[in-house]
Amino acid sequence: MALHFIVPGLVAKKAFAEKWKSAWTVMILTMIVDLDHFLADPVYDPDRCSIGTHLLHTYPALIIYLSMAAFPKTRLVGIGLVIHMALDWIDCLWMAFE
């Protein structure tokens, strides 16, 4: 979970050095995407992979997030969402090897 804060911070510092604080804030705010977990039953399952399970964590949604990252007006939100999905995907891989 800490990586959901650290990685966007590192990306913001490196890629958006002049406005890294606002870039980091926007990327952190994209964690609101996790609200789709409230649609699941049970809401929290430590053994469930969010990728492909939750509405905003699907592959079609990821394509939209990648597209958003390509356009200047939506770039920060898109990057934040892509980072979030990548970290969730890594978490899924980690669970598979436990």
C-alpha positions in Angstrom: 0.0 0.0 0.0 2.9 2.4 0.7 4.0 2.0 -2.8 0.8 3.6 -4.0 2.1 6.8 -2.4 5.9 6.4 -3.0 5.9 5.4 -6.7 3.7 8.4 -7.8 5.9 10.6 -5.7 9.1 9.4 -7.4 7.5 9.7 -10.9 6.3 13.2 -10.1 9.7 14.2 -8.8 11.5 12.9 -11.9 9.0 13.7 -14.7 7.4 16.8 -13.4 10.2 18.4 -11.3 8.9 22.0 -11.6 5.4 21.1 -10.4 6.1 17.8 -8.6 3.9 18.6 -5.6 0.7 19.2 -7.6 1.5 16.3 -10.0 1.9 14.0 -7.0 -1.3 15.2 -5.5 -3.2 14.5 -8.7 -1.7 11.1 -9.0 -2.5 10.3 -5.3 -6.1 11.4 -5.8 -6.5 8.8 -8.5 -6.6 6.3 -5.6 -10.3 7.1 -5.6 -10.5 4.4 -8.2 -10.6 2.0 -5.3 -14.1 3.0 -4.5 -15.2 0.2 -6.9 -14.1 -2.3 -4.2 -17.3 -1.3 -2.3 -19.3 -2.9 -5.1 -17.7 -6.3 -4.4 -19.1 -8.9 -2.0 -17.3 -9.1 0.4 -16.0 -5.6 0.2 -12.5 -6.7 1.4 -11.0 -10.1 0.6 -7.2 -10.3 1.2 -7.0 -13.2 -1.3 -8.7 -11.5 -4.2 -6.8 -9.9 -7.1 -8.4 -6.6 -7.9 -7.3 -6.7 -11.6 -10.1 -8.1 -13.7 -12.4 -8.3 -10.6 -13.5 -4.7 -9.9 -15.2 -2.5 -12.5 -12.5 0.2 -12.6 -9.7 -2.4 -12.5 -10.5 -4.2 -15.8 -8.5 -4.4 -18.9 -10.9 -2.1 -20.9 -10.5 0.5 -18.1 -6.7 0.1 -18.3 -6.9 0.9 -22.1 -8.8 4.1 -21.2 -6.2 5.0 -18.5 -3.3 4.5 -21.0 -5.2 6.7 -23.5 -5.6 9.4 -20.9 -1.8 9.3 -20.2 -1.2 10.2 -23.9 -3.0 13.5 -23.8 -1.6 16.6 -21.9 -4.9 17.6 -20.3 -5.5 14.1 -18.7 -1.9 13.0 -18.5 -1.4 13.2 -14.7 -4.7 11.3 -14.0 -3.9 8.7 -16.6 -0.3 8.2 -15.3 -1.7 8.0 -11.7 -4.2 5.3 -12.8 -1.7 3.3 -14.8 0.7 3.3 -11.8 -2.1 2.2 -9.5 -3.1 -0.7 -11.9 0.6 -1.7 -12.3 1.0 -1.9 -8.5 -2.2 -3.8 -8.1 -1.1 -6.2 -10.8 2.2 -6.7 -9.0 0.3 -7.4 -5.8 -1.7 -10.1 -7.7 1.5 -11.7 -8.8 2.9 -11.6 -5.3 -0.3 -13.3 -4.0 0.0 -16.0 -6.6 3.5 -17.0 -5.3 2.6 -17.0 -1.6 
